[in-house]
Amino acid sequence: MTAALNAIGTGLELSPAQLEGLARQRPGTVRHAHATLPRSQRSAKPRAGATGLQSAGAARAGALPVHPGVPAMKPTCVLALLLLLPAFGGTALDPDPTLDGLWFKVTVKAKGRAVLFDGTDFHKDSGTVLAFVHLVLDESAGDGEATTTTYLCEVWSQNDGDTWSVVGSGDVDVVVTTSDQYVLPDVQASLSDGNTVLVVRSTLLVKVKHDKQGAVKSAKLSTLGGETPFGATSGGFFYGDAKFTGKTVDETDLPFTPP
């Protein structure tokens, strides 16, 4: 890690191993605190390898967080909110399997600023990394909320040479709409291609097209908002935005063989 930082500070090119080490300093996950029940309250066992995340559903059980400067809610207020939730969100729905098994080939672009380790040479910079996004319906989550379905979301990138690996994985509560559009909140990953490291978090949008039989014909993936809170390029430490753009591809066209 120290050698990699010194290399950035002196403007030297980082080796693939050093860049991969930087990416691993902040492993990517996919997180979203949406209104679903915590895994501890689900009857089914969680999918092996998936990252369980604390959910805002705990608030529905009365475990409302207390924030500094904000008065705690009285139990009567909590009860009133719980009674109103069905009026706003409707009843629980069966999970929406539309995105199950889809692969997206995406380009992740980031524009921002880079700086050397000592704060000198602060300048505009950018980075681009090729990645793949894979969505799998998390059947262990049970029925979805009124507007969400839980998916296991994997982000793959090429760390070194021809080696592809998962650089972001976990459950995300996909927001389902009636217009064949799906929102993936707070997708996180540590992307690297051997030359650039982008630690990103973005909220993604998927637009689906169906054929006459109702099956998924194609889908496009774009970004509603995103950032790179940390990264590394040939210009130094990098900070900026993050944008995913891409479309579905067949699994047989992947440059690697998934397990």
N, C-alpha and C positions, 0 to 999 in steps of 0.2 A: 504493500500500500504506500509506504514512504517513498519507495523508488518511483512509483507511478506519479505521485504528487510532485516530486522534484522534476520529473520529466516534463510535466505540464508547465511548471514554473519557469523552466529554462527554454521552453519552446521545442523540446525534442519530441520526436514521434514515439508514441507509446507502443509497446509490443501488444499483441493480442491477449497474452496472458495477463498483462498489467491492466488492460481495459476490462477484461472479464472480472478481475479481482475487484475493480472499482464498482462494477455493476452489482457484485454480490454483497457489497457493503450495505445495500438497502434492498433486500429481496423484494420482488414485486408480489402483490396480492391483489385480489379483487374484492373490494369492500363496499358495502352500502348498508347503512342503518335504516332500512325501510320498515314499514309497519307489518312485520311478520313475526310469528311466534319463535322464540329462541329454540335451538335444537334440543335443549334440555326438556322442553315441553312437548316435543314431537314424539309420536309413538314409534315411528320407524327409525331404524338405525341410519346414521349419516353415511353418505357415499364415501368409500375408502379414498383417502388422498385429498378430499375436499376440505377447505378451511372454513370451519364454522365461525360465524361472526356474531357479535352481540347485536341484537336488534332492538329497534325502538318499540317492538311489540311488548317489551317488558313494561312499558308505560301503561299498557292496557291492563296489566296485572296489578297496577297501583304503585309500581316501583318507578315513580317519576323522578328524574334527576333534579337536583337543586343547584342552580347556578348562582355565583356570587352576584349580589345586588338585585336578585330577582326573588320576590317573596314566594315561599312554598305555597302550593295550592291546597285549599282545604278539602277534606274528604268528600264533602257535599258537591264541590265543584268537579272533582274527579268523576264522581258518580254521574253527574249531569253530562259530562263530556262522553263518557262511555255509552250512555243512553242515546246520544246524538250521533255517534259514529255510524250506525247502520243507515241513518238518513242520508249521510254524505257519501259513504263508500259502498252501500249496497251489501248484499250477502256474499259469502265466500263462493268462489267459482271453482270449477275443475281447472287444473293447470292447462295452459295453452301450449301444445307441443309443436307449434309451427316451426320454431327455430331449431328443433332438436336435430343434432347431427350436422348442422351446416358448418362449412369451412369458408372463411373469408381471407382472401389475399389482400393485404393492406400495406399502404405506405404511410409511415409515421414521419411527419415533418415537424420540425421545431425551429422557430425563429426567436432570437432574443439577444442576449449579451454574453460575452465571454471575458474572463479576467484571469491574469496570472496569479499564482499563489500569494504574491506579495502586494496585490492590489494594483499593479501597474498594467499598462496596455489594455485598458477597458474599451471594448469595441463591439460592434455588431457582429453576430455570428449566426450560424444555422447548422442543422444536422438532419440527416434523413436515414431512416432504418427500415428495411423490408421486414414484415412480420406476417404471421397468420393467426387468425382468431378462430377458435373452435367453441361451439356451444352445444352442451348436452343437457337435456332435461333432467333435473334432480328429482327423481321419483320419490326419494326418501323424505322430501319436504311435505308431501301430502297435498291436500287441496290448497290452491292459491288464495290470496286475499282477493278483494273485489277487483283490483286492477293490476295485480302482479302475479308472475309465475317465476319460481326459483330455477335458475339454470347454473350449472357448473360452467364457468368461462375460463378457457385456457388461452394464453397468449404465447406464441412460439417465436423465437428469433434465432438467427445464426450467430453463435458466439465466436466460433473459430473454424476457419476452413469450411468443411462440409458438415460440421456438427450443429444440428438443430436441437433445441431443448425448450422446455416450458420455462418462461421467465415471469409468468404471472398466472396464478391459478386460485380459484375459490368460488364461492357461491355469490351470485348477484341476483337481486330481485328485479327481473325484467318487467318494466311497466308495459302493460298490454292496452292497446287502443282498438277502436272499431274501424280504423282506417288503414289496416295492414301496416302500421308503423309501431315500432317497439323501441323503448328507451332503455339503455343499459347504463345505470348510474354508477359513477365513481369506479371505473375500471383502472386498475393500477398494474404496472409492469416495469421491469428493469431491462430495457432493450439494449442490445449491443451487436455490432457487426464486425468487431475487430478493430475498427477505426473510431467509432463514435459510441458513446454511452448516453442513453436518455432514460432517466427515471421519470416515468410519466404517470399522470392520473387524469382521466378524461371521462366525460359523459357522452356516450355514443348513441347514434340513432340508426336503426335498421328499417329500411323500406322494402317490403316484400311484394313480388308479383306472382300471381297464380296462373296456372294453365286452365283450360276449360274443364278439366276434371277436378280442379280445386287443389292440386298439388303445387308445391313451391316451384315456380319456374326459375326465378332468380331473385337476388336480393342485393341491395347496395348498403354500404356502411359509411356513415359520415360522423362528424363530431359536432355536438352542440356546444361544448366548451372543454378546454383542457389546458394543462400546464406541465412544464418540466421544472420542478422545484430543485432538481440537481441533475447535472450531466457533465460530460467531459468530451471535448473535441480537440483537434490539433491546436486550437486557439486558446485553450485553457479550460478552467471550470466554466460550465455553461448553465444559464438560467433563462427560461423563456416560456413560450406557449407549447402546445402539442396538438396536432391534428391528425386524426386517422381518416383515411379515405380508401375505399376498396369495394370489392364485390365478391360474390360467391364463386368458388371453384370446386371442381369435383375432387374427391379425395385421391383419386388415381393420378391427378396432376400435381400433387404435392412434391416438393423436392426432397422429401424424407418419408420414411415409413413410420406412421404413428403406432404406438403399442396396441 
